[in-house]
Amino acid sequence: MPAAWAMPAFRIGFFVFLVLVAFSAIYPEISTASATKMVVKDKFIAPLFLGDKWAWAHPLGTDQLGRDVFTRVIYGTRIVMFMALFSTFLATVIGGGLHQFNVQQAGEPHGKTFCFGVFTREQELVGGIIAETHWEWLYISLMFLPEDLRGQGFGQRLLSLAEAEARSRGAKHAYLDTFSFQALGFYQKYGYEVIGSLQDFPPGHQRYYMQKEL
C-alpha cells in the first residue's frame, strides 16, 4: 500500500473511488433525475464543464437515449457496492461454515500463504512462486518465470525455497497441479509424481495433479 500510494495515478483513482462511494450512499438525496428514464429529445447534452445551457440539470451530460449520465454512474456504483457487499456476506457465511465443519472433522489446518520473487537489478518483479501450507501439506499455487529466465536454475531455486519453507512449518508432503503445456516435465524432474489427470481440460490438453514427499 505505501508503494502504491506513492504513485499519483493510484491516489487519483482512490480519490475518485471514495467520491463515487460517497455519492452512491446519498444517491436518492442528491439526484432528482432517473437513471433509467429515456428522454430522447435531451440526448447528447454536453456536460457542465463544456458550458452547455442544460448543464446544471445534467452535470455530466446525457447519453444517446437522453438518460442523465451522472445519475447512471451513481446508480451503477450503488448496484456494484450492493453486489460486492452481498458477495462478501455470502462468502463469509459459506466459507465460515465450511471452515468450521472442516476444523471439526480434521482439526485446525493452520493455513499460511507465502511467496518468493525474482527481481531484476532494477528491483522489478518479473517472476516468482506463491504457495501455502495446511495440514502438514505444501501446496504450490502459482509459479511463473518469463521465457528468457527459464533453464537457468531460477525455477529450481524457487521450488527449493518453497519446499524448505514448508518443511520449517512442519509440512511432510507437497502437491500441485499443472497443464500439459506448462511445467509437467519440470516438476517430474524434481520428484513430483502424477497422481491423477483430467483429459481435454482445456480441450486438446490435460491437467495433471502431482505430489511429492518432503
NORFENSUL-V272222 format. One record per residue. N is the residue number from 1. PSI is psi as a letter, one per 20 degrees, with the letter a starting at -180 (999 if undefined). Layout:
# NORFENSUL-V272222
<<N:PSI> <N:PSI>>
This chain:
# NORFENSUL-V272222
<<1:g> <2:g> <3:g> <4:h> <5:h> <6:i> <7:p> <8:g> <9:h> <10:g> <11:g> <12:g> <13:h> <14:h> <15:g> <16:g> <17:g> <18:h> <19:g> <20:g> <21:g> <22:g> <23:g> <24:h> <25:h> <26:k> <27:g> <28:h> <29:i> <30:i> <31:p> <32:i> <33:q> <34:q> <35:i> <36:i> <37:p> <38:p> <39:n> <40:h> <41:i> <42:j> <43:q> <44:k> <45:p> <46:q> <47:r> <48:g> <49:i> <50:i> <51:k> <52:q> <53:h> <54:j> <55:h> <56:h> <57:h> <58:n> <59:h> <60:j> <61:a> <62:r> <63:a> <64:i> <65:j> <66:j> <67:q> <68:o> <69:g> <70:g> <71:h> <72:h> <73:g> <74:g> <75:g> <76:g> <77:h> <78:g> <79:g> <80:g> <81:g> <82:g> <83:h> <84:g> <85:g> <86:g> <87:g> <88:g> <89:g> <90:g> <91:h> <92:g> <93:g> <94:g> <95:g> <96:g> <97:g> <98:h> <99:g> <100:g> <101:g> <102:g> <103:g> <104:h> <105:h> <106:i> <107:r> <108:p> <109:h> <110:l> <111:p> <112:p> <113:q> <114:r> <115:q> <116:q> <117:q> <118:p> <119:q> <120:r> <121:h> <122:j> <123:k> <124:p> <125:p> <126:i> <127:a> <128:a> <129:p> <130:p> <131:r> <132:q> <133:q> <134:q> <135:l> <136:k> <137:q> <138:p> <139:p> <140:o> <141:g> <142:q> <143:p> <144:q> <145:p> <146:q> <147:h> <148:i> <149:i> <150:q> <151:j> <152:j> <153:i> <154:h> <155:g> <156:h> <157:g> <158:g> <159:g> <160:g> <161:g> <162:g> <163:h> <164:g> <165:g> <166:g> <167:h> <168:i> <169:j> <170:j> <171:q> <172:i> <173:r> <174:q> <175:r> <176:r> <177:q> <178:q> <179:r> <180:h> <181:j> <182:d> <183:k> <184:g> <185:h> <186:g> <187:h> <188:h> <189:h> <190:k> <191:j> <192:p> <193:q> <194:p> <195:i> <196:r> <197:q> <198:p> <199:q> <200:l> <201:n> <202:r> <203:p> <204:i> <205:r> <206:q> <207:p> <208:q> <209:p> <210:q> <211:r> <212:q> <213:p> <214:999>>
